[in-house]
């Protein structure tokens, strides 16, 4: 079992009819969202247990559980090869996202939320030297984590090689890009790669990209938050691909 923490993520979990073993609520909490959770849980025969703040804090995995924790099943694990095989059977060209060692769980969660809203078909991220799936990531995704393919790989660069072998075009986001992002052609089978919060794309990953694009800045500003930059790029890709 895993924790889903926070008012909105738990409401979303209930609304999506996901399997929930139990909901823990902090004693004394009031408000519309708490009332919603209690009502929805009772309607679906989900057990509720009220705990004091100390016990809630002990059960929590994130830094801000808001007095609400749901116990639910583990996320489904997706395989890259199977994902590519599944996507090949569709008429629509796939759009995939690779995270090159994102380390902040709030960024990871925000990216998942944005990617789901942008219709991304899967998010690929490395097993080591990067943020994994945590309760904080879950909460920051606002429920989107339940509905998008998350694909953990041992090595990002080998994943890129595999995708290129399957006729995907790989575009990296980097300040050294020769094209502005809105000048780039995002049609076809596309993979967007975004880099680490501090250092950006790693040297080898940058070399493996077919294209590098940049987001032009004003006022001598050098970079955006990675989740914000990812959103800009994904929705430009969507605009070009006429998917929204």
Secondary structure, 3 states (H helix, E strand, C coil): CEEEECHHHHHHHHHCCCCEEEEEEECCCCCHHHHHHHHHHHHCCCCEEEECHHHHHHHCCCCCCCCEEEEECCCCCCCHHHHHHHHCCCCCCCEEEEEECCCCHHHHHHHHHHHHHCCCCEEEEECCCCCCCCHHHHHHCCCHHHCCCEEEECCHHHHHHHHHHCCCEEEEECCCCCEEHHHCCCCCCEEEEEEECCCECCHHHHHHCCEEEECCCCCCCCCCCHHHHHHHHHHHHHHHHCCC
